[in-house]
Amino acid sequence: MSEKSVLVTGACGEIGQALVQSLNKRGYRIFTADLVSLPESIKNLPAEHIQGDLVNRIKIFYDYDFDLIFHLAASLSSKAEVATEDAHRINVEGTMQLLLLAAYKSEKLNKPVKFMFPSSIAAYGFPDRATKHAAGNVKEDEWNTPHTMYGCNKLYCEKLGVYYSRYCGQRHLDPVPPTMLDFRAIRFPGLVSAFTIPSGGTSDYGPEMLHSAAAGKPYACFVDAETRISFMAMPDAIKSLLMLMDAPRETLSSQVYNIAAFSLTAGEFRQRALGAFPEAQITFAPNPRRQGIVDSWPEDVDDTLARKDWGWKPEYDVDKFFNEYFLPAIKKRYQRPSTRTIE
């Protein structure tokens, strides 16, 4: 069993809960941080939970020697557009403070602290849907022109991570000195968990639609039927973080990676919902602000680098996602069996 210590910020979120459970199985000594108290799913797993504003409590973390940091805490896209200054403080200042901590600890302990950063397809930005459709699968260095505060924050924090792990102090050395922190980022698509309720994120229209159908509630989708972005099952998101975490530093040709699983339109989500719950009442009532955000994100991404450098491959394609992962879980949650599997 490993005795390494890991800090997980934003541990109470959808990714955080699943990640803490996986790290616990690996034997890590886990410390968590979030604005709220731990949910029952992970309440007894961490060695310590630090509750409160990350930016204001950063000094506490200097008392610990972390081998690994998963920085999940963030103000997400829709909320960040309403409270831009607060989003910048949380997303940028919080990340900056943790990077400074990791850089300091790496040099002090003479070994790199590994810093895992979940980025987002929000780091991309297209001017309109026609350009987005023509672009197809987008590579990491293409269309890095985000339209949202959240996307700007994520892209900038990627650059900060690269700076602190390669250029801080202007020591242009190759290979990177062993005392430099080890920053690694994944640009996630829309993530869907079968075990937590959607939290109102801009990519949550798909799971919201299915939860409403299973619960027998009408749902008005806030984007139109032709809207397409990429999605991924939560177990694959956790798998990718652990795979990138485990990859030897010398095998990585980048510090920021796309990963992909499947791409669907909102209309295709509706078809899947109706296939499982034919009585579902699902309509489309696009919200101009949220529609504009989603239209600026790519239809899908090119994850060739992740497949080549660290063997990335999703476990769940679109059919397996629905029929083996998502539908069985929501049937159990709402005690309303679907009519059939959906194709």
C-alpha positions as CSV (number, residue, x, y, z in Angstrom):
1,M,0.0,0.0,0.0
2,S,1.2,3.5,-0.8
3,E,1.8,5.9,2.0
4,K,1.9,9.0,-0.3
5,S,-0.1,12.0,0.7
6,V,-2.6,13.6,-1.7
7,L,-4.6,16.8,-1.5
8,V,-7.9,16.9,-3.4
9,T,-9.6,20.4,-3.6
10,G,-13.2,20.6,-4.6
11,A,-13.6,17.1,-3.1
12,C,-17.4,17.4,-2.7
13,G,-18.1,17.8,-6.4
14,E,-19.0,15.1,-8.9
15,I,-15.4,14.4,-9.9
16,G,-14.1,14.8,-6.4
17,Q,-16.3,12.2,-4.8
18,A,-15.4,9.6,-7.4
19,L,-11.7,10.5,-7.3
20,V,-11.4,10.3,-3.5
21,Q,-13.0,6.8,-3.5
22,S,-10.5,5.7,-6.2
23,L,-7.5,7.1,-4.4
24,N,-8.6,5.5,-1.1
25,K,-8.6,2.1,-2.8
26,R,-5.0,2.8,-3.8
27,G,-4.0,3.4,-0.3
28,Y,-3.2,7.1,-0.4
29,R,-3.3,9.3,2.7
30,I,-6.0,11.7,1.5
31,F,-6.6,15.3,2.6
32,T,-9.6,17.1,1.2
33,A,-10.7,20.7,0.9
34,D,-14.0,22.3,-0.1
35,L,-16.4,25.1,0.9
36,V,-18.8,22.6,2.4
37,S,-18.6,19.5,4.6
38,L,-18.0,16.1,3.1
39,P,-21.0,14.1,1.7
40,E,-21.7,10.7,3.1
41,S,-20.1,9.0,0.1
42,I,-16.6,10.0,1.2
43,K,-17.1,11.3,4.8
44,N,-14.9,8.7,6.5
45,L,-12.2,8.4,3.8
46,P,-9.9,11.4,4.2
47,A,-7.4,11.8,7.0
48,E,-8.5,15.4,7.3
49,H,-11.0,17.7,5.7
50,I,-10.3,21.4,5.5
51,Q,-13.5,23.4,5.0
52,G,-13.6,27.0,3.8
53,D,-12.5,29.3,1.0
54,L,-9.3,27.9,-0.6
55,V,-7.8,31.3,-1.3
56,N,-8.2,32.4,2.3
57,R,-6.9,29.2,3.8
58,I,-4.0,28.4,1.6
59,K,-1.4,28.9,4.5
60,I,-2.8,25.9,6.2
61,F,-1.5,23.6,3.4
62,Y,2.1,24.7,3.9
63,D,2.0,22.6,7.1
64,Y,1.7,19.4,5.0
65,D,4.1,17.7,2.6
66,F,1.9,16.5,-0.3
67,D,3.2,14.2,-3.0
68,L,0.3,14.9,-5.2
69,I,-2.3,17.6,-5.7
70,F,-5.6,17.2,-7.6
71,H,-7.0,20.8,-7.9
72,L,-10.6,20.3,-8.8
73,A,-12.1,23.4,-7.0
74,A,-13.6,25.8,-9.6
75,S,-16.4,28.2,-10.3
76,L,-18.0,26.6,-13.4
77,S,-19.0,28.2,-16.7
78,S,-22.6,29.4,-16.2
79,K,-22.0,30.7,-12.7
80,A,-18.7,32.3,-13.7
81,E,-20.5,34.4,-16.4
82,V,-22.7,35.9,-13.7
83,A,-20.0,36.5,-11.1
84,T,-16.9,37.1,-13.2
85,E,-14.7,38.7,-10.5
86,D,-15.5,36.0,-8.0
87,A,-14.8,33.3,-10.7
88,H,-11.4,34.8,-11.4
89,R,-10.5,34.9,-7.7
90,I,-11.5,31.2,-7.3
91,N,-10.3,29.8,-10.6
92,V,-7.1,31.8,-11.1
93,E,-6.0,33.0,-7.7
94,G,-6.8,29.7,-6.1
95,T,-4.8,27.8,-8.7
96,M,-1.9,30.3,-8.5
97,Q,-1.6,29.9,-4.8
98,L,-1.6,26.1,-5.0
99,L,1.0,26.2,-7.8
100,L,3.3,28.4,-5.6
101,L,2.8,25.9,-2.8
102,A,3.7,22.9,-5.1
103,A,6.7,24.7,-6.5
104,Y,8.0,25.6,-3.0
105,K,7.5,22.1,-1.7
106,S,9.1,20.5,-4.8
107,E,12.3,22.5,-4.3
108,K,12.3,22.1,-0.5
109,L,11.8,18.3,-0.6
110,N,14.0,17.9,-3.7
111,K,11.4,15.9,-5.5
112,P,8.6,17.1,-7.8
113,V,5.1,17.5,-6.4
114,K,2.7,16.2,-9.1
115,F,-0.1,18.7,-9.8
116,M,-3.1,17.3,-11.6
117,F,-5.4,19.9,-13.2
118,P,-8.8,19.2,-14.7
119,S,-9.2,21.7,-17.6
120,S,-12.1,21.9,-20.0
121,I,-13.2,22.1,-23.6
122,A,-14.3,25.6,-22.5
123,A,-10.6,26.6,-23.3
124,Y,-11.7,26.5,-26.9
125,G,-13.8,29.1,-28.7
126,F,-15.5,29.2,-32.1
127,P,-17.1,32.3,-33.6
128,D,-20.2,30.4,-34.8
129,R,-21.6,27.0,-35.3
130,A,-20.7,26.7,-39.0
131,T,-17.0,27.3,-38.2
132,K,-17.2,24.8,-35.3
133,H,-18.7,22.2,-37.6
134,A,-16.1,22.7,-40.3
135,A,-13.3,22.4,-37.7
136,G,-14.2,18.8,-36.8
137,N,-12.0,17.2,-34.1
138,V,-9.9,19.9,-32.6
139,K,-6.3,19.5,-31.4
140,E,-4.9,21.0,-28.2
141,D,-3.2,24.0,-29.9
142,E,-6.1,25.0,-32.1
143,W,-8.9,27.5,-31.5
144,N,-7.6,28.5,-28.1
145,T,-9.9,31.6,-28.1
146,P,-12.4,31.0,-25.2
147,H,-15.6,33.0,-25.0
148,T,-16.3,32.6,-21.3
149,M,-14.6,33.7,-18.1
150,Y,-14.4,30.0,-17.1
151,G,-12.6,29.1,-20.4
152,C,-10.2,32.1,-20.1
153,N,-9.4,31.0,-16.5
154,K,-8.8,27.4,-17.5
155,L,-6.6,28.3,-20.4
156,Y,-4.5,30.8,-18.3
157,C,-4.1,28.3,-15.5
158,E,-2.8,25.8,-18.0
159,K,-0.2,28.3,-19.0
160,L,0.7,29.1,-15.4
161,G,1.1,25.3,-14.7
162,V,3.5,25.0,-17.6
163,Y,5.4,28.1,-16.5
164,Y,5.9,26.9,-12.9
165,S,7.0,23.4,-14.1
166,R,9.4,24.5,-16.8
167,Y,10.3,28.2,-16.8
168,C,10.1,29.5,-13.2
169,G,13.5,31.1,-12.5
170,Q,14.2,31.0,-16.3
171,R,16.2,27.8,-15.9
172,H,15.8,26.6,-19.5
173,L,17.2,23.2,-18.9
174,D,16.4,19.9,-20.6
175,P,15.6,17.6,-19.0
176,V,13.6,19.5,-16.5
177,P,15.3,19.7,-13.1
178,P,14.0,17.2,-10.5
179,T,13.1,20.0,-8.2
180,M,10.5,21.5,-10.6
181,L,6.9,20.6,-9.9
182,D,5.2,18.2,-12.3
183,F,2.1,19.9,-13.8
184,R,-0.4,17.8,-15.9
185,A,-3.7,18.9,-17.3
186,I,-6.6,17.2,-19.0
187,R,-9.2,19.1,-21.1
188,F,-12.4,17.3,-20.2
189,P,-15.6,17.1,-22.3
190,G,-19.0,17.2,-20.7
191,L,-18.9,14.7,-17.8
192,V,-21.9,12.6,-16.8
193,S,-22.2,10.8,-13.5
194,A,-24.8,8.1,-12.9
195,F,-24.6,8.6,-9.1
196,T,-24.8,12.4,-8.6
197,I,-27.5,14.9,-9.6
198,P,-26.4,17.4,-12.3
199,S,-25.4,20.6,-10.7
200,G,-26.5,23.1,-13.4
201,G,-23.4,23.1,-15.5
202,T,-23.5,24.3,-19.1
203,S,-23.0,20.8,-20.4
204,D,-25.6,19.3,-18.1
205,Y,-28.5,19.4,-20.5
206,G,-28.0,15.8,-21.5
207,P,-28.0,14.2,-18.0
208,E,-30.7,16.7,-16.9
209,M,-32.9,15.5,-19.7
210,L,-32.4,11.8,-18.7
211,H,-32.9,12.4,-15.0
212,S,-36.2,14.3,-15.8
213,A,-37.4,11.5,-18.0
214,A,-36.6,8.8,-15.4
215,A,-38.4,10.9,-12.7
216,G,-41.4,11.5,-14.9
217,K,-40.9,15.3,-15.0
218,P,-41.1,17.5,-18.1
219,Y,-37.9,19.0,-19.2
220,A,-37.3,22.1,-21.4
221,C,-33.7,21.9,-22.8
222,F,-31.8,25.1,-22.7
223,V,-30.0,24.5,-26.0
224,D,-31.5,23.5,-29.4
225,A,-31.7,20.0,-30.8
226,E,-28.8,20.5,-33.2
227,T,-26.3,21.4,-30.5
228,R,-23.4,19.0,-30.4
229,I,-20.4,18.6,-28.0
230,S,-18.4,15.7,-26.7
231,F,-19.4,13.8,-23.5
232,M,-17.8,11.2,-21.2
233,A,-18.9,8.8,-18.5
234,M,-17.5,9.8,-15.0
235,P,-15.6,6.5,-14.6
236,D,-13.6,7.3,-17.7
237,A,-12.8,10.7,-16.4
238,I,-11.4,9.2,-13.2
239,K,-9.6,6.6,-15.2
240,S,-7.9,9.3,-17.3
241,L,-6.7,11.2,-14.3
242,L,-5.2,8.1,-12.8
243,M,-3.6,7.0,-16.0
244,L,-2.0,10.4,-16.6
245,M,-1.0,10.5,-13.0
246,D,0.8,7.2,-13.4
247,A,2.5,8.0,-16.7
248,P,6.3,8.5,-16.4
249,R,7.2,12.1,-16.9
250,E,9.7,11.3,-19.6
251,T,7.0,9.7,-21.8
252,L,4.9,12.9,-21.9
253,S,5.3,15.1,-25.0
254,S,2.8,17.7,-23.6
255,Q,1.5,18.9,-20.3
256,V,-2.1,19.5,-21.6
257,Y,-4.1,16.7,-23.1
258,N,-7.4,16.3,-24.8
259,I,-9.4,13.2,-24.1
260,A,-12.6,12.0,-26.0
261,A,-15.2,9.3,-25.7
262,F,-18.4,10.1,-27.7
263,S,-20.2,13.1,-29.3
264,L,-23.9,13.7,-29.3
265,T,-26.4,16.3,-30.3
266,A,-29.1,17.4,-27.8
267,G,-31.6,15.9,-30.2
268,E,-29.8,12.5,-30.0
269,F,-29.9,12.8,-26.2
270,R,-33.7,13.3,-26.5
271,Q,-34.0,10.2,-28.7
272,R,-32.1,8.1,-26.2
273,A,-34.4,9.4,-23.4
274,L,-37.5,8.6,-25.3
275,G,-36.2,5.2,-26.3
276,A,-35.9,4.3,-22.6
277,F,-38.9,6.3,-21.3
278,P,-41.4,6.8,-24.2
279,E,-43.8,8.9,-22.0
280,A,-41.0,11.5,-21.3
281,Q,-42.0,15.1,-22.1
282,I,-38.9,16.8,-23.5
283,T,-39.0,20.1,-25.4
284,F,-36.4,22.6,-26.5
285,A,-36.4,26.2,-25.2
286,P,-32.9,27.6,-26.0
287,N,-31.4,30.1,-23.6
288,P,-29.5,32.6,-25.8
289,R,-26.7,33.0,-23.3
290,R,-26.1,29.4,-22.6
291,Q,-26.7,28.4,-26.2
292,G,-23.9,30.8,-27.2
293,I,-21.5,29.3,-24.7
294,V,-22.1,25.7,-25.9
295,D,-21.9,26.8,-29.5
296,S,-18.4,28.1,-28.9
297,W,-17.2,24.7,-27.7
298,P,-15.9,22.1,-30.3
299,E,-18.1,19.3,-31.5
300,D,-15.4,16.8,-30.6
301,V,-11.6,16.8,-29.9
302,D,-8.6,15.0,-31.2
303,D,-7.1,12.9,-28.4
304,T,-4.2,11.4,-30.4
305,L,-1.6,12.7,-28.0
306,A,-3.2,11.1,-25.0
307,R,-3.5,7.8,-26.8
308,K,0.1,7.9,-28.0
309,D,1.8,9.2,-24.8
310,W,-0.1,7.3,-22.1
311,G,-2.3,4.8,-23.7
312,W,-5.6,6.6,-23.3
313,K,-8.7,4.7,-24.5
314,P,-12.3,5.2,-23.1
315,E,-14.1,2.3,-21.5
316,Y,-17.5,3.6,-22.5
317,D,-18.7,4.3,-26.0
318,V,-22.1,5.8,-26.4
319,D,-24.1,2.6,-26.3
320,K,-22.2,1.1,-23.3
321,F,-22.5,4.5,-21.6
322,F,-26.3,4.4,-21.8
323,N,-27.1,0.8,-21.5
324,E,-24.5,-0.4,-19.0
325,Y,-23.7,2.7,-16.9
326,F,-26.3,5.5,-16.9
327,L,-29.7,3.8,-17.4
328,P,-29.3,1.1,-14.8
329,A,-28.3,3.6,-12.2
330,I,-31.1,6.1,-12.8
331,K,-33.7,3.2,-13.0
332,K,-32.6,2.2,-9.6
333,R,-32.6,5.8,-8.3
334,Y,-36.1,6.6,-9.5
335,Q,-37.5,3.1,-9.3
336,R,-39.0,3.4,-12.7
337,P,-37.6,0.7,-15.1
338,S,-37.1,1.8,-18.7
339,T,-39.0,0.2,-21.4
340,R,-35.9,-1.2,-23.2
341,T,-32.3,-0.6,-23.8
342,I,-31.6,2.2,-26.3
343,E,-29.6,2.3,-29.5
